[in-house]
């Protein structure tokens, strides 16, 4: 059951872009704080045609803007498990960047603990299994804007536009609360291979911090350092060049 583009009164939690009915594997993509499915536009053209790219549509943005954004992992993760379950009918993997990586890991843990199907691989990008250096969701608006600017998280013309900020800041603040609530417990582990990525100039999650995910899997672990700052995924060729073969090798493995 491929996540398709048809309209529905029920909010969609993922969408295939584009739909690939004959796909051998699905890659569910979780965005960073303040981001949406558009982050992953064009990824399908850089990946094998057997891979269906399925950005996850979180409440509080894009076509779900009118819905309240989640701020707690213990509310979001069961909802994701329920609504994404129909799309776990073929091999699948999770990719998450920053907040998205924390969510992807939490969801994989939930699926493993509940005895459901688990992803064939976790790609955790630009995030570390540690608390943030500051609770950003508690900052004033001016402090939050400064943090976003320091992270190179939005262009100056956006950060200087008060009307735009009035629309974006509540969602971004909610996302930071969710990310801060999604840091894994020290003993949390998944029985899933993990591939982690760090940016060479990322002040948020350097390679040493990203490598700490090795403690949170009982499966194989590997990590890579890619050129760029916290948002290195916006130049995805190197990242997808590493992810692609790991997806197809899993998808094409003969059934046991």
FENKA-V478184 format. One line per field, one symbol per residue. ss: DSSP state (H for helix, E for strand, C for the rest). phi: phi as a letter, one per 30 degrees, with the letter a starting at -180 (. if undefined). burial: b if it has 9 or more other C-alpha atoms within 8 Angstrom, else e. Layout:
ss: ???
phi: ???
burial: ???
//
This chain:
ss: CCCCCCCCCCCCCEEECCCCCCCCEEEEEECCCCCCHHHHCCHHHHCCCCEEEEEECCCCCHHHCCCCCCCCHHHHHHHHHHHHHHHCCCCEEEEEECHHHHHHHHHHHHHHHHCCCCCCEEEEECCCCCCCCCCHHHCCHHHHHHHHHHCCCCCHHHHCCHHHHHHHHHHHHHHHHHHHHCCCCCCCCECCEEEEEEECCCCCCCHHHHHHHHHHECCCEEEEEECCCCCHHHCCHHHHHHHHHHHHHHHCCCCC
phi: .ddccddaddedcabdbddbecdcaccdccddeicbddecdidedcbeddccdbddcddjahdcddddddbbddcdddddedddedccdbebbcbbcheddddeddddddddddiddcddacccbibbdbdddbdddcddeddddddddddidadedddccddddddddddddddddddddcdddecdbbdbdbccbbddbcddbdeddddddedcbccdbbbbccdkcdcdddcdeddddddedddddddcdedd
burial: eebeeeeeeeeebbbbbebbeebbbbbbbbbbbbbbbeeeeebbeebbebbbbbbbbbbbbeebbeeebbbbbeebbbebbeebeebbeebbbbbbbbbbbbbbbbbbbbbbeeeeeebbbbbbbbbbbeeeeebbbebeeeebbebbbeebeeeeebbeeeebbeebbebbbbbbbbbbbbbbeeeebbebbbbbbbbbbbeebbbebbbbbbebbbbebbbbbbebbbbbeeebeebbeebbeebbebbeeeee
//
